Amino acid sequence: MVIIDIALLITIVIALTEVFKHAAKVPNKYLPLLSVVLGIIGGVVYLEGSLKETILYGIIIGLSASGLFDQSKIIKKDDK
């Protein structure tokens, strides 16, 4: 597995979370859960390995995307 694949999936999960946030009007409190679910789906579909490994990587991807999303909100609040 290449680290670029994981970084790409994190970026895709962040983008899809933003799409769901604006298009489907998903409340902010559910966005981290959505990121983890999308990460698991992306890990299982895109990454190679056993099901346990891809689910674990998917959880890591979702949590990473959620953390990056939260950090961007903190930075935006400090700018105001």
N, C-alpha and C positions, 0 to 999 in steps of 0.2 A: 504494500500500500504506500502510496506517495502522499507526502504531507500537502502537496498542492491540491489533491483531490479533497482532502478534508477542508482546506481553506476555501476552496471553491464552493463546497456544500454549505459552509458557514455563511458565505456571502449570499448564496441563493436563499437560504432559510431567512436571513435578515430581510432580503427583498420581498419574499413571499409574505412574511409577517407584516411588513408595511402595506402590501397590497390588501391583505385581509383587514388590516386596521382601517384603511381609508375606504375601500370598496364595500366591504361587508359590515362596516361599523362595529367591529369586535371591540368590546370594552377593554381598556388598558389592563385591568387586573387579570384578564385571560391570555394576554399576549405571551408571557413566559411559557405557559402550558402549551399554547399553539406552537411556539418555537420548538419545544421538545418533541411534540408529535410530528411536526414537519421534519425535524432532524432524524427521528427514528425511521420515518418513511424513506427519506433520502438515503440513510445509511443502508437500509435493507435492500433498496432498489439499485443503488449505484455502486456500493462498495462490495468487494469480494471477500469471502471468508464464511465461517460458519454463522448460523443465525444468531447465536449468542454474541459473537464478536461484532456483527453488524449492528445489532440492537444497542450494544454498549457504545460503539462508536457514534451511533445516531443520538444517543442520550448526551454524549459529550458534545457533539455538534450543536444540538439544541440548546444546551446550557451555555455553551460558548456564544452562540448567537444572541441568546437572551441577555447575557452579561454585557456584550458589546452594545446591544440596544440600550440597556440601562445606562451605561457609561456615556453614550452619546446624549442622552437626556440630561444627565448631570452637567455635561459641558455646556449644553444650550442654556441651562438655567443660570450658570455662572456668567455667561455673556450678557445677560439682560441687566 
